[in-house]
Every structure is written in structure tokens, then in C-alpha cells.
Amino acid sequence: MRVALCLYGLTGSVDFGLGLGKPIDPRIGHHHHTKRIIEPNENVDVFFHTWSTEFEDMLVDLYKPKGHIAEKQILFNPNSVGKNSIPSRWWSNAMVMKLKRKYEEENGFKYDWVMLYRFDHIFLVNLNFSEFDNQYIYFRHTNGLRAPQQYSHGYPGREECRCYEKKGGHGVRLQDVFTFSSSENMDKFASVYEYHESSEEPFLDPHDGCYVQLKRTGIDDKLKFAFFGYDPHAPHNIMQCEIMRALFEDPSYDNTKEFDINNFNMFTDNLTSNPIVQSRFPGWAGWDKADNPDLKEKAGFSRDTKI
């Protein structure tokens, strides 16, 4: 079995996301990606595309990728940081998958499994691909930090998956931090940017756009869910994976200190009610908190760009 781990996007920021705020130390993600994905599976090759050019050398040294691209942030929508993030996300997917396909073509094989994954989201349990069926395409369960109680599940009394019930105006709303399936299915899923470039249709919120893409490419009947994020409604902790800025007290990068994973402490209390965690998510703290001219300029936008 051969696996392609395709990492994409920014390496993450402690505050707000969108490339705003203090950068997360990429070595935290590497530690967990290695421990929970690369080591439990045989023959895992890494590819990545990132906008975090300042960490290119570090990422290459850490992951030893078969192919990588690090490029300055493209301003797909220079008038809005938030609206720019959507085509940016799909461009990054397209680029890393292009690297994966090139490697397959040059070496005359297809990966059994391909996983698209963020740099700043980690597993707390092992992901063993041999436990899954690659004819299906897997997304994270949609219960999470801010999910309504009606979608809470995965524990005694609420065992049945409720993710298919979480719908918006375009169908099932998906948690898009990771996706994994066969190479063929993932090539179909990751062609979102190319579709919108040729059709000139506006991009959807990724939580809607992922399912629309599954339907567009005829693989919506293959949708399945795996692994739980933090669930504040569960009677006990069922968390198996989560975004780093919700987990760690201070995951920020400090180039004056030698890296030691043991120096990064996780929160031990309820994440949803933790005021520090809340302050790191604009949905809780308010978007005005992220509207900082210096941060926007550092991320490649003009100082007066709208959030």
C-alpha cells in the first residue's frame, strides 16, 4: 500500500487564522503528522504546497517531500482577506495534487490512498489507512468546538452519525480540514479551482463547496465520516483530532528556542468555554479583532483591505 500525504495552505497562525497573527511552530504539526499518520502506515510520501515561504527550508528539512511548492500569497481577491482565502485554499489543493500526479506519472503507479490535510490540524490518535476502504471519500465528523448540540454524536446514547443531517443551502455541510480516498477520487475532489476558473462561477464557502464538488464529480454517494473533533456536548472527551490553535496554550514559533514538543502544553479545561480559545476564533471573538492593518500588511494585503 502506498500513501500520498498532501499538505496545503498556510502553516497556521495562533490568532484568527487567515495568515493573521503570530505563526504557529510548524514543527508541532510535523511531530504529530509523523507520529499519527506517517509512522503507522507503510510507504507514505509527502507533498506540499504552502504560502508560508518563510518556513520553506524548515518544511523541506522536516518532511523530505517528493515534491513541493512554496510561493508568495496570490491575491485572488485583494479587496477581502476572508474572500481571498477560499480560492487560495483550492489553488493550494490544486498545486499539491498536481505534484502528486506528476510523481505518479513519472514513476508509473497510482497511490492507494491520497490525503489532503492542513499543516495546522493534528491527530491525537493514529490514522491507519488499512482500516478504511478507499472506494469511499472520508471527511471529519462535523461535531466540533462550535457545533450545535443537535449534531453531537459518537458516544453511548448518541452513537449514530448525524453529519448527513447538517445541511445548508447546497446540501451537506462538511468539515474540510482533511479528506482522504483513492487517488482517482481525490483528483476529482481537488479539481475545484479548475472548475471555477473555467466556469467563472463564484466560489462557495468550503463547508458547502466540498459537498457540491462531490455531487459535481459524481462521488457524493461515496461520502463517509471518520474521526471526531472536540465536542463540548459529549459526556466525556471523544476528541481524536483538532486544530492546533484550540489545543495548545502557546503554539507560536520562537526561533530563539530549541524545539521540544514537551514545551508545548495543551489546555486541560473545556475548550469551548475557554476565553483564550474563544479569542483565537473570529466567529467567537468578532472579526473586528482581526482587522489590524499591520497584520494585513504582513500577510500580503494592503492595510485598508476588508476582513
JOWODA-V406919 format. One record per residue. N is the residue number from 1. BURIAL is b if it has 9 or more other ideal C-beta (glycine too) atoms within 8 Angstrom, else e. Layout:
n:N burial:BURIAL
n:N burial:BURIAL
//
This chain:
n:1 burial:b
n:2 burial:b
n:3 burial:b
n:4 burial:b
n:5 burial:b
n:6 burial:b
n:7 burial:b
n:8 burial:b
n:9 burial:b
n:10 burial:b
n:11 burial:b
n:12 burial:b
n:13 burial:b
n:14 burial:b
n:15 burial:b
n:16 burial:b
n:17 burial:b
n:18 burial:b
n:19 burial:b
n:20 burial:b
n:21 burial:b
n:22 burial:e
n:23 burial:b
n:24 burial:b
n:25 burial:b
n:26 burial:b
n:27 burial:b
n:28 burial:b
n:29 burial:b
n:30 burial:b
n:31 burial:b
n:32 burial:b
n:33 burial:b
n:34 burial:b
n:35 burial:e
n:36 burial:b
n:37 burial:b
n:38 burial:b
n:39 burial:e
n:40 burial:e
n:41 burial:b
n:42 burial:e
n:43 burial:e
n:44 burial:b
n:45 burial:b
n:46 burial:b
n:47 burial:b
n:48 burial:b
n:49 burial:b
n:50 burial:b
n:51 burial:b
n:52 burial:b
n:53 burial:b
n:54 burial:e
n:55 burial:b
n:56 burial:b
n:57 burial:e
n:58 burial:b
n:59 burial:b
n:60 burial:b
n:61 burial:e
n:62 burial:b
n:63 burial:b
n:64 burial:e
n:65 burial:b
n:66 burial:e
n:67 burial:b
n:68 burial:b
n:69 burial:b
n:70 burial:b
n:71 burial:e
n:72 burial:e
n:73 burial:b
n:74 burial:e
n:75 burial:e
n:76 burial:e
n:77 burial:e
n:78 burial:e
n:79 burial:e
n:80 burial:b
n:81 burial:b
n:82 burial:b
n:83 burial:e
n:84 burial:b
n:85 burial:e
n:86 burial:b
n:87 burial:b
n:88 burial:b
n:89 burial:b
n:90 burial:b
n:91 burial:b
n:92 burial:b
n:93 burial:b
n:94 burial:b
n:95 burial:b
n:96 burial:b
n:97 burial:b
n:98 burial:e
n:99 burial:b
n:100 burial:b
n:101 burial:b
n:102 burial:b
n:103 burial:b
n:104 burial:b
n:105 burial:e
n:106 burial:e
n:107 burial:e
n:108 burial:e
n:109 burial:e
n:110 burial:e
n:111 burial:b
n:112 burial:b
n:113 burial:b
n:114 burial:b
n:115 burial:b
n:116 burial:b
n:117 burial:b
n:118 burial:b
n:119 burial:b
n:120 burial:b
n:121 burial:b
n:122 burial:b
n:123 burial:b
n:124 burial:b
n:125 burial:e
n:126 burial:e
n:127 burial:b
n:128 burial:e
n:129 burial:b
n:130 burial:e
n:131 burial:e
n:132 burial:b
n:133 burial:e
n:134 burial:b
n:135 burial:e
n:136 burial:b
n:137 burial:b
n:138 burial:b
n:139 burial:b
n:140 burial:b
n:141 burial:b
n:142 burial:b
n:143 burial:b
n:144 burial:b
n:145 burial:b
n:146 burial:e
n:147 burial:b
n:148 burial:e
n:149 burial:e
n:150 burial:e
n:151 burial:b
n:152 burial:b
n:153 burial:b
n:154 burial:b
n:155 burial:b
n:156 burial:e
n:157 burial:e
n:158 burial:b
n:159 burial:e
n:160 burial:e
n:161 burial:e
n:162 burial:b
n:163 burial:b
n:164 burial:e
n:165 burial:e
n:166 burial:b
n:167 burial:e
n:168 burial:e
n:169 burial:e
n:170 burial:e
n:171 burial:b
n:172 burial:b
n:173 burial:b
n:174 burial:b
n:175 burial:b
n:176 burial:b
n:177 burial:b
n:178 burial:b
n:179 burial:b
n:180 burial:b
n:181 burial:b
n:182 burial:b
n:183 burial:b
n:184 burial:e
n:185 burial:b
n:186 burial:b
n:187 burial:b
n:188 burial:b
n:189 burial:b
n:190 burial:b
n:191 burial:b
n:192 burial:b
n:193 burial:b
n:194 burial:e
n:195 burial:b
n:196 burial:b
n:197 burial:e
n:198 burial:e
n:199 burial:e
n:200 burial:e
n:201 burial:e
n:202 burial:e
n:203 burial:b
n:204 burial:b
n:205 burial:e
n:206 burial:b
n:207 burial:b
n:208 burial:b
n:209 burial:b
n:210 burial:b
n:211 burial:b
n:212 burial:b
n:213 burial:b
n:214 burial:b
n:215 burial:b
n:216 burial:e
n:217 burial:b
n:218 burial:e
n:219 burial:b
n:220 burial:b
n:221 burial:e
n:222 burial:b
n:223 burial:b
n:224 burial:e
n:225 burial:b
n:226 burial:e
n:227 burial:b
n:228 burial:b
n:229 burial:b
n:230 burial:b
n:231 burial:b
n:232 burial:b
n:233 burial:e
n:234 burial:b
n:235 burial:e
n:236 burial:e
n:237 burial:e
n:238 burial:b
n:239 burial:b
n:240 burial:b
n:241 burial:b
n:242 burial:b
n:243 burial:b
n:244 burial:b
n:245 burial:b
n:246 burial:b
n:247 burial:b
n:248 burial:b
n:249 burial:e
n:250 burial:e
n:251 burial:b
n:252 burial:b
n:253 burial:e
n:254 burial:e
n:255 burial:e
n:256 burial:e
n:257 burial:e
n:258 burial:e
n:259 burial:e
n:260 burial:e
n:261 burial:e
n:262 burial:e
n:263 burial:e
n:264 burial:b
n:265 burial:e
n:266 burial:e
n:267 burial:b
n:268 burial:e
n:269 burial:e
n:270 burial:e
n:271 burial:b
n:272 burial:b
n:273 burial:e
n:274 burial:b
n:275 burial:e
n:276 burial:e
n:277 burial:b
n:278 burial:b
n:279 burial:b
n:280 burial:b
n:281 burial:b
n:282 burial:b
n:283 burial:e
n:284 burial:e
n:285 burial:b
n:286 burial:e
n:287 burial:e
n:288 burial:e
n:289 burial:b
n:290 burial:b
n:291 burial:e
n:292 burial:e
n:293 burial:e
n:294 burial:e
n:295 burial:b
n:296 burial:b
n:297 burial:b
n:298 burial:e
n:299 burial:b
n:300 burial:e
n:301 burial:b
n:302 burial:e
n:303 burial:e
n:304 burial:e
n:305 burial:b
n:306 burial:e
n:307 burial:b
//
